[in-house]
Amino acid sequence: MTAAWKAAGLTYNRYLAIAARTVRRSLKETPRLNAERRGLMDLRFAKWESGKQGTVRSLAQANNEAAAKAAEK
Amino acid sequence: MNSFRFARSALRARPSMFSAPIQRRGYAEAVADKIKLSLTLPHQTIYRSTGVTQVNLPAASGEMGVLANHVPSIEQLKPGLVEIIEEGGATKQYFLSGGFAVVQPDSQLSINAVEGYPLEDFSADAIRSQIAEAQKIANGSGSEQDIAEAKIELDVLETLQAHVK
């Protein structure tokens, strides 16, 4: 049996990240504030073409867009 | 003279008679009744090769209990409650967000998960408000991806709610 998230085009990595995020958000105030910082990702990237830097984009955002595109297929 | 030779052979026979019981392996030493449990998160080690009696896991293929000398296996874990019965008989419960459990041939059990907390760290109010929010998205008209993500959240939250009072 295929899991529902897999049928919707999500990767296992994404599935785990969402489950972990949900667990973090369900915690009581003190442990939650300590844990939420772990969910943050601030990686940025830019594509270089013929010696010029392209636009700098957030990796998390680009990942989300790619996942959404994959889900529509 | 004859009796002297007999005594010598008896003397020689003795060591082998005594060494035999030492070579025999008893049930108690051959079958250790402990599992060496390692429960690790990316940011924290909860158990490090600690001897415990039994571990109950929420495997994707169904709930399972692991005792010593379990068949080696790799199990994917659903988000759910892991129960650890320690040597003294005390039970510890952790809610894990999903990961893998590996049973090795020498009674070693490694559990890896992304997040894991004891039940008393969860807030019933936070769970309830998140369920309402996730249900709104799951039944709404968002993209297929948003709905799938909301359904994962609902699955986690409903399991949590069943355990957190």
gemmi code that builds the backbone of each chain (N, CA, C; Angstrom):
import gemmi

chains = {
    "A": [
        ("MET", (0.845, -1.197, 0.000), (0.000, 0.000, 0.000), (0.880, 1.247, 0.000)),
        ("THR", (0.570, 2.158, -0.892), (1.328, 3.416, -0.926), (0.710, 4.397, 0.052)),
        ("ALA", (1.586, 5.063, 0.795), (1.094, 6.060, 1.746), (0.510, 7.249, 0.981)),
        ("ALA", (-0.442, 7.943, 1.616), (-1.152, 9.053, 0.960), (-0.190, 10.159, 0.559)),
        ("TRP", (0.793, 10.430, 1.423), (1.726, 11.523, 1.117), (2.574, 11.194, -0.095)),
        ("LYS", (2.863, 9.901, -0.290), (3.678, 9.492, -1.429), (2.867, 9.616, -2.720)),
        ("ALA", (1.597, 9.241, -2.615), (0.730, 9.359, -3.781), (0.586, 10.816, -4.205)),
        ("ALA", (0.692, 11.743, -3.232), (0.550, 13.165, -3.545), (1.856, 13.770, -4.044)),
        ("GLY", (2.907, 12.959, -4.181), (4.160, 13.451, -4.754), (5.147, 14.000, -3.741)),
        ("LEU", (4.878, 13.817, -2.446), (5.827, 14.294, -1.425), (6.940, 13.264, -1.260)),
        ("THR", (8.114, 13.746, -0.868), (9.217, 12.822, -0.595), (9.147, 12.392, 0.873)),
        ("TYR", (9.887, 11.315, 1.190), (9.904, 10.855, 2.586), (10.530, 11.915, 3.490)),
        ("ASN", (11.534, 12.599, 2.950), (12.200, 13.653, 3.713), (11.217, 14.762, 4.108)),
        ("ARG", (10.393, 15.141, 3.166), (9.392, 16.190, 3.403), (8.368, 15.691, 4.438)),
        ("TYR", (7.956, 14.448, 4.263), (7.002, 13.843, 5.200), (7.538, 13.888, 6.624)),
        ("LEU", (8.808, 13.485, 6.791), (9.420, 13.493, 8.126), (9.508, 14.904, 8.685)),
        ("ALA", (9.845, 15.872, 7.817), (9.984, 17.254, 8.259), (8.651, 17.790, 8.760)),
        ("ILE", (7.572, 17.443, 8.059), (6.247, 17.927, 8.470), (5.839, 17.285, 9.788)),
        ("ALA", (6.079, 15.972, 9.917), (5.726, 15.278, 11.157), (6.507, 15.871, 12.329)),
        ("ALA", (7.794, 16.163, 12.117), (8.619, 16.726, 13.185), (8.146, 18.126, 13.549)),
        ("ARG", (7.778, 18.914, 12.538), (7.294, 20.276, 12.776), (6.019, 20.248, 13.615)),
        ("THR", (5.133, 19.288, 13.276), (3.881, 19.165, 14.020), (4.143, 18.800, 15.474)),
        ("VAL", (5.085, 17.886, 15.692), (5.421, 17.490, 17.060), (5.965, 18.689, 17.836)),
        ("ARG", (6.835, 19.457, 17.196), (7.411, 20.637, 17.869), (6.340, 21.634, 18.253)),
        ("ARG", (5.368, 21.832, 17.357), (4.326, 22.827, 17.622), (3.346, 22.374, 18.691)),
        ("SER", (3.333, 21.070, 19.003), (2.381, 20.563, 19.996), (2.956, 20.576, 21.405)),
        ("LEU", (4.175, 21.058, 21.544), (4.811, 21.026, 22.863), (4.320, 22.163, 23.744)),
        ("LYS", (4.572, 22.012, 25.027), (4.294, 23.096, 25.963), (5.256, 24.246, 25.709)),
        ("GLU", (4.920, 25.409, 26.260), (5.627, 26.652, 25.934), (7.168, 26.532, 26.008)),
        ("THR", (7.692, 26.111, 27.156), (9.160, 26.143, 27.340), (9.893, 25.204, 26.379)),
        ("PRO", (9.543, 23.902, 26.313), (10.273, 23.059, 25.367), (10.029, 23.471, 23.918)),
        ("ARG", (8.845, 24.062, 23.652), (8.540, 24.434, 22.267), (9.471, 25.543, 21.783)),
        ("LEU", (9.688, 26.540, 22.631), (10.557, 27.654, 22.229), (11.976, 27.167, 21.966)),
        ("ASN", (12.429, 26.185, 22.755), (13.768, 25.633, 22.535), (13.821, 24.822, 21.249)),
        ("ALA", (12.700, 24.132, 20.929), (12.706, 23.208, 19.802), (12.472, 23.911, 18.472)),
        ("GLU", (11.656, 24.969, 18.475), (11.249, 25.581, 17.200), (12.447, 26.096, 16.412)),
        ("ARG", (13.498, 26.481, 17.127), (14.674, 26.993, 16.430), (15.278, 25.942, 15.503)),
        ("ARG", (15.089, 24.655, 15.874), (15.642, 23.577, 15.052), (14.966, 23.460, 13.703)),
        ("GLY", (13.722, 23.952, 13.606), (12.991, 23.816, 12.350), (13.373, 24.863, 11.329)),
        ("LEU", (14.131, 25.861, 11.751), (14.463, 26.957, 10.839), (15.609, 26.573, 9.913)),
        ("MET", (15.461, 26.970, 8.666), (16.562, 26.782, 7.724), (16.716, 28.085, 6.963)),
        ("ASP", (17.925, 28.598, 6.888), (18.124, 29.886, 6.232), (19.201, 29.791, 5.162)),
        ("LEU", (19.161, 28.702, 4.395), (20.137, 28.566, 3.311), (19.664, 29.340, 2.084)),
        ("ARG", (20.591, 29.989, 1.442), (20.276, 30.717, 0.214), (21.218, 30.270, -0.889)),
        ("PHE", (20.769, 30.383, -2.113), (21.634, 29.989, -3.216), (21.400, 30.913, -4.403)),
        ("ALA", (22.380, 30.908, -5.289), (22.256, 31.691, -6.516), (22.931, 30.925, -7.638)),
        ("LYS", (22.393, 31.033, -8.807), (22.978, 30.347, -9.952), (23.898, 31.323, -10.674)),
        ("TRP", (25.111, 30.864, -10.953), (26.073, 31.715, -11.653), (26.090, 31.323, -13.119)),
        ("GLU", (25.944, 32.330, -13.976), (25.996, 32.047, -15.410), (26.944, 33.019, -16.092)),
        ("SER", (27.860, 32.492, -16.866), (28.930, 33.245, -17.557), (29.518, 34.343, -16.686)),
        ("GLY", (29.957, 33.944, -15.490), (30.658, 34.863, -14.598), (29.784, 35.850, -13.862)),
        ("LYS", (28.459, 35.728, -14.021), (27.576, 36.679, -13.330), (26.661, 35.937, -12.361)),
        ("GLN", (26.465, 36.538, -11.199), (25.603, 35.917, -10.203), (24.141, 36.185, -10.523)),
        ("GLY", (23.343, 35.127, -10.484), (21.896, 35.310, -10.686), (21.247, 35.783, -9.400)),
        ("THR", (19.923, 35.739, -9.332), (19.234, 36.201, -8.126), (19.458, 35.229, -6.979)),
        ("VAL", (19.611, 35.785, -5.776), (19.785, 34.965, -4.576), (18.395, 34.538, -4.099)),
        ("ARG", (18.217, 33.213, -3.924), (16.896, 32.722, -3.503), (17.030, 31.852, -2.268)),
        ("SER", (15.953, 31.796, -1.519), (15.930, 30.939, -0.340), (15.768, 29.494, -0.776)),
        ("LEU", (16.561, 28.606, -0.219), (16.512, 27.196, -0.619), (15.186, 26.555, -0.213)),
        ("ALA", (14.699, 26.898, 0.986), (13.444, 26.323, 1.467), (12.301, 26.686, 0.531)),
        ("GLN", (12.294, 27.955, 0.095), (11.217, 28.416, -0.781), (11.292, 27.719, -2.133)),
        ("ALA", (12.509, 27.618, -2.667), (12.691, 26.967, -3.963), (12.294, 25.499, -3.886)),
        ("ASN", (12.606, 24.871, -2.748), (12.237, 23.467, -2.545), (10.731, 23.297, -2.547)),
        ("ASN", (10.048, 24.215, -1.854), (8.589, 24.160, -1.776), (7.956, 24.277, -3.146)),
        ("GLU", (8.500, 25.215, -3.935), (7.933, 25.413, -5.272), (8.151, 24.182, -6.129)),
        ("ALA", (9.345, 23.587, -6.005), (9.635, 22.387, -6.796), (8.722, 21.238, -6.384)),
        ("ALA", (8.470, 21.135, -5.054), (7.596, 20.057, -4.563), (6.179, 20.264, -5.064)),
        ("ALA", (5.721, 21.522, -5.070), (4.371, 21.811, -5.535), (4.237, 21.453, -7.012)),
        ("LYS", (5.295, 21.741, -7.778), (5.261, 21.434, -9.201), (5.207, 19.909, -9.403)),
        ("ALA", (5.993, 19.194, -8.581), (6.014, 17.738, -8.687), (4.667, 17.131, -8.309)),
        ("ALA", (3.981, 17.784, -7.341), (2.703, 17.264, -6.882), (1.635, 17.408, -7.951)),
        ("GLU", (1.778, 18.443, -8.788), (0.740, 18.679, -9.804), (0.823, 17.694, -10.961)),
        ("LYS", (2.031, 17.152, -11.152), (2.209, 16.234, -12.297), (1.404, 14.968, -12.122)),
    ],
    "B": [
        ("MET", (52.860, -51.710, 44.083), (53.259, -51.152, 42.793), (52.039, -50.956, 41.906)),
        ("ASN", (51.212, -51.999, 41.888), (50.008, -51.928, 41.060), (49.038, -50.837, 41.528)),
        ("SER", (48.899, -50.784, 42.850), (47.981, -49.777, 43.398), (48.523, -48.368, 43.179)),
        ("PHE", (49.829, -48.244, 43.153), (50.458, -46.935, 42.924), (50.146, -46.421, 41.512)),
        ("ARG", (50.194, -47.375, 40.543), (49.914, -46.974, 39.163), (48.447, -46.532, 39.025)),
        ("PHE", (47.599, -47.212, 39.749), (46.172, -46.869, 39.689), (45.925, -45.452, 40.214)),
        ("ALA", (46.638, -45.169, 41.300), (46.461, -43.847, 41.893), (46.936, -42.757, 40.944)),
        ("ARG", (48.009, -43.056, 40.214), (48.545, -42.044, 39.293), (47.571, -41.760, 38.150)),
        ("SER", (46.942, -42.833, 37.664), (46.013, -42.614, 36.555), (44.769, -41.862, 37.035)),
        ("ALA", (44.418, -42.096, 38.291), (43.261, -41.378, 38.831), (43.573, -39.896, 38.947)),
        ("LEU", (44.842, -39.648, 39.324), (45.278, -38.268, 39.468), (45.237, -37.553, 38.114)),
        ("ARG", (45.614, -38.302, 37.089), (45.648, -37.711, 35.755), (44.219, -37.472, 35.231)),
        ("ALA", (43.342, -38.356, 35.623), (41.966, -38.249, 35.122), (41.229, -37.066, 35.745)),
        ("ARG", (41.675, -36.682, 36.905), (40.913, -35.687, 37.659), (40.741, -34.323, 36.949)),
        ("PRO", (41.850, -33.760, 36.397), (41.667, -32.423, 35.806), (40.566, -32.370, 34.760)),
        ("SER", (40.481, -33.414, 33.913), (39.474, -33.380, 32.861), (38.063, -33.470, 33.457)),
        ("MET", (37.955, -34.170, 34.596), (36.647, -34.280, 35.239), (36.188, -32.913, 35.748)),
        ("PHE", (37.188, -32.135, 36.196), (36.813, -30.826, 36.761), (36.621, -29.757, 35.691)),
        ("SER", (37.347, -29.939, 34.581), (37.248, -28.886, 33.572), (35.943, -28.991, 32.787)),
        ("ALA", (35.332, -30.162, 32.776), (34.114, -30.332, 31.980), (32.986, -29.374, 32.364)),
        ("PRO", (32.685, -29.230, 33.668), (31.563, -28.342, 33.996), (31.816, -26.883, 33.615)),
        ("ILE", (33.099, -26.497, 33.590), (33.411, -25.105, 33.258), (33.111, -24.815, 31.796)),
        ("GLN", (33.342, -25.813, 30.937), (33.120, -25.593, 29.509), (31.634, -25.549, 29.155)),
        ("ARG", (30.807, -26.128, 30.001), (29.378, -26.172, 29.686), (28.785, -24.768, 29.836)),
        ("ARG", (27.989, -24.379, 28.846), (27.383, -23.056, 28.918), (25.970, -23.154, 29.466)),
        ("GLY", (25.715, -22.410, 30.523), (24.384, -22.433, 31.115), (23.432, -21.543, 30.348)),
        ("TYR", (22.159, -21.726, 30.536), (21.142, -20.946, 29.839), (21.258, -19.468, 30.198)),
        ("ALA", (21.561, -19.227, 31.482), (21.570, -17.842, 31.955), (22.641, -16.996, 31.270)),
        ("GLU", (23.827, -17.606, 30.979), (24.883, -16.796, 30.364), (24.678, -16.717, 28.857)),
        ("ALA", (24.143, -17.780, 28.263), (24.002, -17.812, 26.819), (22.901, -16.859, 26.368)),
        ("VAL", (21.832, -16.742, 27.118), (20.705, -15.909, 26.729), (20.623, -14.721, 27.678)),
        ("ALA", (21.213, -13.626, 27.254), (21.084, -12.397, 28.042), (19.665, -11.892, 27.843)),
        ("ASP", (19.028, -11.482, 28.927), (17.620, -11.082, 28.800), (17.473, -9.567, 28.698)),
        ("LYS", (18.506, -8.917, 28.205), (18.460, -7.464, 28.066), (18.624, -7.068, 26.606)),
        ("ILE", (18.015, -5.940, 26.244), (18.281, -5.347, 24.942), (19.129, -4.125, 25.197)),
        ("LYS", (20.140, -3.947, 24.361), (20.925, -2.709, 24.487), (20.274, -1.660, 23.601)),
        ("LEU", (19.623, -0.706, 24.222), (18.828, 0.279, 23.488), (19.584, 1.579, 23.292)),
        ("SER", (19.594, 2.052, 22.044), (20.090, 3.396, 21.757), (18.954, 4.169, 21.117)),
        ("LEU", (18.520, 5.218, 21.783), (17.442, 6.056, 21.235), (18.039, 7.425, 20.983)),
        ("THR", (18.204, 7.750, 19.690), (18.931, 8.987, 19.378), (18.143, 9.895, 18.448)),
        ("LEU", (18.270, 11.192, 18.716), (17.701, 12.236, 17.876), (18.885, 13.011, 17.302)),
        ("PRO", (18.683, 13.793, 16.257), (19.824, 14.527, 15.689), (20.507, 15.435, 16.713)),
        ("HIS", (19.769, 15.899, 17.703), (20.303, 16.899, 18.638), (20.453, 16.377, 20.057)),
        ("GLN", (20.129, 15.108, 20.279), (20.122, 14.613, 21.654), (20.201, 13.084, 21.675)),
        ("THR", (20.890, 12.551, 22.674), (20.900, 11.104, 22.875), (20.105, 10.801, 24.136)),
        ("ILE", (19.007, 10.079, 24.001), (18.164, 9.797, 25.167), (18.638, 8.518, 25.863)),
        ("TYR", (18.934, 7.469, 25.079), (19.498, 6.236, 25.629), (20.771, 5.917, 24.852)),
        ("ARG", (21.806, 5.538, 25.559), (23.030, 5.127, 24.864), (23.414, 3.733, 25.325)),
        ("SER", (23.102, 2.734, 24.498), (23.421, 1.334, 24.803), (23.027, 0.946, 26.227)),
        ("THR", (21.835, 1.334, 26.623), (21.365, 1.043, 27.960), (20.607, -0.290, 27.957)),
        ("GLY", (20.841, -1.127, 28.956), (20.138, -2.392, 29.034), (18.695, -2.191, 29.480)),
        ("VAL", (17.740, -2.633, 28.655), (16.326, -2.550, 29.023), (15.670, -3.904, 28.744)),
        ("THR", (14.479, -4.119, 29.320), (13.822, -5.412, 29.189), (13.039, -5.528, 27.889)),
        ("GLN", (12.245, -4.502, 27.594), (11.383, -4.595, 26.412), (11.140, -3.211, 25.838)),
        ("VAL", (10.957, -3.156, 24.507), (10.635, -1.893, 23.843), (9.462, -2.130, 22.907)),
        ("ASN", (8.415, -1.322, 23.048), (7.273, -1.420, 22.147), (7.336, -0.286, 21.125)),
        ("LEU", (7.270, -0.666, 19.841), (7.472, 0.302, 18.763), (6.234, 0.461, 17.893)),
        ("PRO", (5.972, 1.684, 17.414), (4.877, 1.892, 16.450), (5.410, 1.731, 15.021)),
        ("ALA", (5.692, 0.514, 14.592), (6.250, 0.292, 13.253), (5.170, 0.536, 12.204)),
        ("ALA", (5.626, 0.890, 10.995), (4.676, 1.150, 9.908), (3.861, -0.097, 9.586)),
        ("SER", (4.434, -1.278, 9.852), (3.726, -2.529, 9.569), (2.852, -2.968, 10.737)),
        ("GLY", (2.810, -2.178, 11.805), (1.989, -2.512, 12.962), (2.767, -2.384, 14.259)),
        ("GLU", (2.052, -2.327, 15.372), (2.712, -2.231, 16.679), (3.535, -3.490, 16.910)),
        ("MET", (4.723, -3.331, 17.466), (5.524, -4.519, 17.753), (6.307, -4.348, 19.051)),
        ("GLY", (6.520, -5.463, 19.746), (7.315, -5.463, 20.965), (8.641, -6.134, 20.679)),
        ("VAL", (9.722, -5.566, 21.196), (11.045, -6.150, 20.962), (11.622, -6.592, 22.299)),
        ("LEU", (11.944, -7.872, 22.382), (12.624, -8.430, 23.557), (14.048, -8.781, 23.138)),
        ("ALA", (14.832, -9.304, 24.088), (16.191, -9.729, 23.763), (16.137, -10.862, 22.740)),
        ("ASN", (17.179, -10.975, 21.925), (17.290, -12.002, 20.885), (16.164, -11.950, 19.869)),
        ("HIS", (15.768, -10.742, 19.538), (14.754, -10.560, 18.496), (15.401, -10.831, 17.140)),
        ("VAL", (14.590, -11.239, 16.177), (15.091, -11.453, 14.816), (15.612, -10.107, 14.276)),
        ("PRO", (16.814, -10.081, 13.686), (17.317, -8.810, 13.143), (16.346, -8.242, 12.112)),
        ("SER", (16.057, -6.961, 12.226), (15.132, -6.360, 11.260), (15.281, -4.845, 11.245)),
        ("ILE", (14.778, -4.238, 10.193), (14.737, -2.784, 10.069), (13.278, -2.387, 9.911)),
        ("GLU", (12.819, -1.508, 10.768), (11.409, -1.122, 10.729), (11.279, 0.384, 10.574)),
        ("GLN", (10.408, 0.792, 9.659), (10.068, 2.215, 9.574), (9.045, 2.512, 10.666)),
        ("LEU", (9.217, 3.632, 11.342), (8.316, 3.969, 12.439), (7.305, 5.017, 12.003)),
        ("LYS", (6.059, 4.809, 12.431), (5.042, 5.849, 12.246), (5.236, 6.857, 13.373)),
        ("PRO", (4.729, 8.069, 13.206), (4.713, 8.963, 14.361), (3.887, 8.297, 15.448)),
        ("GLY", (4.452, 8.097, 16.619), (3.700, 7.394, 17.659), (4.510, 7.202, 18.919)),
        ("LEU", (3.898, 6.450, 19.837), (4.446, 6.305, 21.174), (5.394, 5.108, 21.255)),
        ("VAL", (6.595, 5.354, 21.761), (7.544, 4.270, 22.023), (7.530, 4.011, 23.527)),
        ("GLU", (7.317, 2.759, 23.880), (7.274, 2.396, 25.301), (8.519, 1.625, 25.648)),
        ("ILE", (9.217, 2.051, 26.686), (10.453, 1.376, 27.082), (10.267, 0.822, 28.480)),
        ("ILE", (10.347, -0.494, 28.621), (10.234, -1.123, 29.936), (11.648, -1.368, 30.436)),
        ("GLU", (12.032, -0.606, 31.444), (13.402, -0.671, 31.935), (13.590, -1.872, 32.841)),
        ("GLU", (14.850, -2.105, 33.222), (15.173, -3.327, 33.971), (14.424, -3.443, 35.289)),
        ("GLY", (14.245, -2.324, 35.979), (13.544, -2.364, 37.251), (12.042, -2.576, 37.111)),
        ("GLY", (11.546, -2.501, 35.859), (10.121, -2.649, 35.625), (9.426, -1.319, 35.381)),
        ("ALA", (10.154, -0.208, 35.534), (9.574, 1.108, 35.270), (9.368, 1.285, 33.765)),
        ("THR", (8.298, 1.984, 33.393), (8.007, 2.199, 31.980), (8.175, 3.666, 31.626)),
        ("LYS", (8.897, 3.909, 30.522), (9.071, 5.282, 30.033), (8.379, 5.389, 28.685)),
        ("GLN", (7.730, 6.504, 28.436), (7.028, 6.685, 27.171), (7.515, 7.946, 26.470)),
        ("TYR", (7.856, 7.786, 25.198), (8.281, 8.931, 24.388), (7.437, 8.968, 23.127)),
        ("PHE", (7.071, 10.161, 22.716), (6.387, 10.294, 21.432), (7.426, 10.684, 20.388)),
        ("LEU", (7.600, 9.822, 19.363), (8.568, 10.100, 18.308), (7.844, 10.539, 17.045)),
        ("SER", (8.498, 11.413, 16.284), (7.840, 11.960, 15.095), (8.013, 11.069, 13.864)),
        ("GLY", (8.635, 9.927, 14.024), (8.819, 9.035, 12.877), (10.292, 8.893, 12.550)),
        ("GLY", (10.694, 7.702, 12.137), (12.102, 7.437, 11.863), (12.278, 5.951, 11.617)),
        ("PHE", (13.404, 5.420, 12.094), (13.668, 4.002, 11.858), (14.155, 3.305, 13.127)),
        ("ALA", (13.821, 2.030, 13.244), (14.341, 1.186, 14.317), (15.106, 0.039, 13.673)),
        ("VAL", (16.316, -0.205, 14.156), (17.138, -1.281, 13.606), (17.443, -2.270, 14.722)),
        ("VAL", (17.032, -3.528, 14.531), (17.349, -4.578, 15.498), (18.532, -5.345, 14.961)),
        ("GLN", (19.643, -5.360, 15.713), (20.840, -6.053, 15.275), (20.917, -7.431, 15.917)),
        ("PRO", (21.722, -8.342, 15.339), (21.716, -9.723, 15.804), (22.109, -9.898, 17.281)),
        ("ASP", (22.932, -9.010, 17.844), (23.385, -9.218, 19.216), (22.548, -8.448, 20.230)),
        ("SER", (21.229, -8.484, 20.049), (20.296, -7.843, 20.981), (20.525, -6.342, 21.119)),
        ("GLN", (20.953, -5.728, 20.031), (21.088, -4.269, 20.056), (19.931, -3.667, 19.285)),
        ("LEU", (19.362, -2.606, 19.830), (18.254, -1.931, 19.166), (18.592, -0.454, 19.058)),
        ("SER", (18.621, 0.048, 17.823), (18.876, 1.475, 17.623), (17.621, 2.118, 17.066)),
        ("ILE", (17.152, 3.155, 17.721), (15.999, 3.896, 17.228), (16.462, 5.297, 16.869)),
        ("ASN", (16.176, 5.702, 15.640), (16.519, 7.050, 15.194), (15.236, 7.776, 14.834)),
        ("ALA", (15.088, 8.996, 15.331), (13.909, 9.783, 15.009), (14.311, 11.245, 14.918)),
        ("VAL", (13.430, 12.060, 14.315), (13.755, 13.479, 14.165), (13.449, 14.225, 15.467)),
        ("GLU", (12.256, 13.995, 16.014), (11.898, 14.631, 17.280), (11.336, 13.576, 18.224)),
        ("GLY", (11.631, 13.692, 19.503), (11.082, 12.765, 20.478), (10.992, 13.435, 21.834)),
        ("TYR", (9.813, 13.378, 22.451), (9.618, 14.020, 23.749), (8.774, 13.126, 24.646)),
        ("PRO", (9.017, 13.181, 25.962), (8.121, 12.467, 26.873), (6.723, 13.083, 26.838)),
        ("LEU", (5.713, 12.286, 27.149), (4.320, 12.734, 26.989), (3.995, 13.987, 27.793)),
        ("GLU", (4.650, 14.155, 28.955), (4.268, 15.297, 29.793), (4.718, 16.632, 29.201)),
        ("ASP", (5.537, 16.599, 28.136), (5.970, 17.849, 27.506), (4.954, 18.376, 26.499)),
        ("PHE", (3.886, 17.612, 26.234), (2.929, 18.050, 25.220), (1.759, 18.796, 25.860)),
        ("SER", (1.260, 19.761, 25.101), (0.143, 20.562, 25.591), (-1.119, 20.172, 24.822)),
        ("ALA", (-2.146, 19.736, 25.550), (-3.395, 19.299, 24.922), (-4.053, 20.445, 24.157)),
        ("ASP", (-3.914, 21.674, 24.671), (-4.524, 22.834, 24.005), (-3.899, 23.082, 22.636)),
        ("ALA", (-2.547, 23.005, 22.598), (-1.844, 23.234, 21.332), (-2.249, 22.188, 20.303)),
        ("ILE", (-2.451, 20.945, 20.746), (-2.837, 19.874, 19.825), (-4.228, 20.149, 19.272)),
        ("ARG", (-5.142, 20.542, 20.178), (-6.526, 20.765, 19.761), (-6.619, 21.897, 18.732)),
        ("SER", (-5.918, 22.989, 18.995), (-6.025, 24.120, 18.059), (-5.397, 23.770, 16.718)),
        ("GLN", (-4.333, 22.951, 16.737), (-3.702, 22.561, 15.467), (-4.586, 21.623, 14.663)),
        ("ILE", (-5.343, 20.763, 15.369), (-6.242, 19.837, 14.658), (-7.298, 20.640, 13.904)),
        ("ALA", (-7.862, 21.654, 14.579), (-8.889, 22.474, 13.939), (-8.335, 23.135, 12.679)),
        ("GLU", (-7.101, 23.641, 12.812), (-6.485, 24.343, 11.673), (-6.211, 23.384, 10.517)),
        ("ALA", (-5.647, 22.211, 10.859), (-5.289, 21.238, 9.816), (-6.538, 20.706, 9.119)),
        ("GLN", (-7.629, 20.548, 9.881), (-8.870, 20.045, 9.267), (-9.408, 21.038, 8.252)),
        ("LYS", (-9.260, 22.338, 8.596), (-9.741, 23.381, 7.684), (-8.993, 23.296, 6.355)),
        ("ILE", (-7.671, 23.080, 6.434), (-6.869, 23.015, 5.205), (-7.167, 21.724, 4.438)),
        ("ALA", (-7.275, 20.605, 5.187), (-7.482, 19.300, 4.536), (-8.815, 19.265, 3.791)),
        ("ASN", (-9.837, 19.943, 4.322), (-11.144, 19.929, 3.663), (-11.335, 21.133, 2.749)),
        ("GLY", (-10.336, 22.016, 2.688), (-10.455, 23.210, 1.859), (-10.124, 22.918, 0.414)),
        ("SER", (-9.936, 23.983, -0.355), (-9.703, 23.814, -1.786), (-8.296, 24.295, -2.150)),
        ("GLY", (-7.321, 23.976, -1.279), (-5.936, 24.363, -1.552), (-5.323, 23.440, -2.586)),
        ("SER", (-4.012, 23.594, -2.803), (-3.333, 22.726, -3.765), (-3.234, 21.305, -3.196)),
        ("GLU", (-2.963, 20.374, -4.088), (-2.893, 18.968, -3.671), (-1.810, 18.776, -2.612)),
        ("GLN", (-0.727, 19.567, -2.761), (0.384, 19.454, -1.819), (-0.023, 19.935, -0.425)),
        ("ASP", (-0.730, 21.069, -0.371), (-1.180, 21.601, 0.922), (-2.091, 20.607, 1.629)),
        ("ILE", (-2.983, 19.992, 0.856), (-3.924, 19.034, 1.447), (-3.170, 17.811, 1.969)),
        ("ALA", (-2.191, 17.329, 1.181), (-1.415, 16.171, 1.611), (-0.646, 16.481, 2.891)),
        ("GLU", (-0.099, 17.709, 2.987), (0.654, 18.086, 4.191), (-0.274, 18.192, 5.400)),
        ("ALA", (-1.456, 18.743, 5.181), (-2.417, 18.851, 6.280), (-2.842, 17.473, 6.765)),
        ("LYS", (-2.917, 16.529, 5.833), (-3.322, 15.165, 6.231), (-2.237, 14.493, 7.057)),
        ("ILE", (-0.968, 14.771, 6.729), (0.128, 14.236, 7.551), (0.022, 14.813, 8.962)),
        ("GLU", (-0.209, 16.145, 9.022), (-0.326, 16.804, 10.326), (-1.472, 16.200, 11.134)),
        ("LEU", (-2.605, 15.990, 10.472), (-3.767, 15.417, 11.165), (-3.444, 14.042, 11.727)),
        ("ASP", (-2.742, 13.250, 10.919), (-2.377, 11.902, 11.338), (-1.520, 11.947, 12.613)),
        ("VAL", (-0.532, 12.853, 12.620), (0.347, 12.994, 13.790), (-0.456, 13.480, 14.998)),
        ("LEU", (-1.290, 14.511, 14.758), (-2.009, 15.149, 15.865), (-3.033, 14.211, 16.493)),
        ("GLU", (-3.704, 13.424, 15.646), (-4.708, 12.514, 16.198), (-4.063, 11.418, 17.032)),
        ("THR", (-2.886, 10.942, 16.586), (-2.160, 9.951, 17.393), (-1.741, 10.577, 18.718)),
        ("LEU", (-1.268, 11.827, 18.643), (-0.838, 12.536, 19.855), (-2.007, 12.699, 20.820)),
        ("GLN", (-3.150, 13.107, 20.268), (-4.306, 13.394, 21.121), (-4.777, 12.138, 21.853)),
        ("ALA", (-4.620, 10.978, 21.198), (-5.046, 9.732, 21.823), (-4.212, 9.420, 23.063)),
        ("HIS", (-2.977, 9.968, 23.122), (-2.083, 9.659, 24.247), (-2.019, 10.771, 25.275)),
        ("VAL", (-2.127, 12.023, 24.831), (-1.984, 13.152, 25.757), (-3.350, 13.480, 26.354)),
        ("LYS", (-3.414, 13.448, 27.653), (-4.706, 13.719, 28.313), (-4.720, 15.152, 28.824)),
    ],
}
model = gemmi.Model(1)
for chain_id, residues in chains.items():
    chain = gemmi.Chain(chain_id)
    for i, (resn, *xyz) in enumerate(residues, 1):
        res = gemmi.Residue()
        res.name, res.seqid = resn, gemmi.SeqId(i, " ")
        for name, pos in zip(("N", "CA", "C"), xyz):
            atom = gemmi.Atom()
            atom.name, atom.element = name, gemmi.Element(name[0])
            atom.pos, atom.b_iso = gemmi.Position(*pos), 0.0
            res.add_atom(atom)
        chain.add_residue(res)
    model.add_chain(chain)
structure = gemmi.Structure()
structure.add_model(model)
structure.setup_entities()
